Amino acid sequence: MPIQITTKEYIKIQNQTVSNGTQTADTDLKLQLLQNAAYLIEGTIAVSLAGVLPIYTWTFTGPASPVSVIIKSELMVAGATVLNLSNQTSYGTVNSSPSITGGLAILKFSAVIANGPNTGNFAFNFAVGGTGTSVTNLSGSYMRSSYGVFVSEE
């Protein structure tokens, strides 16, 4: 039985700023997961940090009862050697950068999701922490997904 592969790309079309510590869903970087399907998801997010010693925090959310979730993310701050690596095996783990002087950063992530019986969005969420005033996910950031389904030969 052949497998039909579908690839989709989601590109951030406008900057989105958050000025509080509440995890907020990125309005563009989310995708609908089908029941019992497997996904490979990757993304790159350009971030602007404002204020004195802001902390960029992020998490991923998804449908309830997944079979398996593996997400690796890394954050690199421009002009610094600050690097935050994170590996998680469930939704909802909040990751955070160290306190840094404001500026630009880049977040890259890869995920392998074996979704369970529930449909719902896989979404990227972010917030500001520390003494920072805001964090902004910049336009041009993107998320790409690939998933396969079996198709019958008729």
Buried (B, 14 or more C-beta within 10 A) or exposed (E): EEEEEEEEEBEBEEEBBBBEEEBBBBEBBBBEBBEEBBBBBBBEBBBBBBBEBBBBBBBBBBBEEBEEBEBBBBBBBBEEEBEBEBEBEEBEBBBBBBBBEBBBBBBEBEBBBEBBEBEBEBBBBBBBBBEBBBBBBBEEBBBBBEBBEEEEEE
